[in-house]
Amino acid sequence: MSYTEAEVSAAVAAMHKYRSGLDYEIGAALAVVGLSAERAGKEIAVRDDMIRAAHRVGASLRQIAEASGLGRKTVTAIVEADPLRA
């Protein structure tokens, strides 16, 4: 895998943000947790956008729930939060 200079700089900045002078092992672990949380947040946003797109083009809530591994209530909440429906 290769990374751009911007990606490396962003990772270094995030590590400094999460480590904040703590013991080396704790700081390193918190840096990984923080970076993982940021990445997970981005992935969830993409997933939610795709759930709404699938629903807009005709997929049922049941189909989306099965494909995503989420419950129908969760899928319904995501679909109802569609900013494009406003």
DRENTI-158919 format. One record per residue (C-alpha): residue in three letters; x, y, z. Coordinates in steps of 0.001 Angstrom, whole numbers, plus 500000, padded with zeros to 6 digits. Example, Ala and Ser with C-alpha at 12.3 -4.5 7.8 and 13.67 -1.06 7.14 Angstrom:
! DRENTI-158919
ALA512300495500507800 SER513670498940507140 
This chain:
! DRENTI-158919
MET500000500000500000 SER501181503502499315 TYR500082506723500925 THR500122510328499794 GLU502010512976501721 ALA498661514491502767 GLU497446511146504173 VAL500658510690506156 SER500466514241507499 ALA496832513753508511 ALA497702510509510319 VAL500592512145512172 ALA498381515082513189 ALA495692512695514425 MET498232510693516423 HIS499387513860518156 LYS495764514819518821 TYR494883511500520480 ARG498176510787522240 SER498295514116524075 GLY501367513372526200 LEU500151510149527782 ASP502299507106528506 TYR503670505762525201 GLU501595502552525109 ILE498408504264526229 GLY498951507106523785 ALA499622504732520902 ALA496534502681521729 LEU494392505821521961 ALA495762507038518617 VAL494693503788516966 VAL491282503924518659 GLY490764507536517581 LEU491836506935514000 SER489677503812513811 ALA486674505724515155 GLU487129508433512527 ARG487374505831509784 ALA484347503930511102 GLY482354507158511137 LYS483164507752507482 GLU482263504158506591 ILE478946504432508448 ALA478131507630506558 VAL478823505878503243 ARG476737502863504313 ASP473832505075505329 ASP473983506971502025 MET473882503666500134 ILE470976502419502260 ARG469002505533501361 ALA469960505199497694 ALA468879501551497629 HIS465551502470499194 ARG464986505340496745 VAL465429502980493795 GLY462992500424495187 ALA464719498071497611 SER462481497084500500 LEU463429497747504096 ARG463608493969504631 GLN466017493529501717 ILE468237496345502965 ALA468172495000506529 GLU469239491555505343 ALA472010492922503128 SER473363495281505780 GLY473010493054508825 LEU471013495795510540 GLY467558495525512030 ARG464576496893510138 LYS464028499558512784 THR467566500815512281 VAL467195500777508501 THR463879502621508785 ALA465501505293510953 ILE468325505724508439 VAL465904505988505505 GLU463689508467507367 ALA466735510636508105 ASP467257511101504348 PRO468318514732503816 LEU467166514531500177 ARG463554513861501193 ALA463165517216502939 
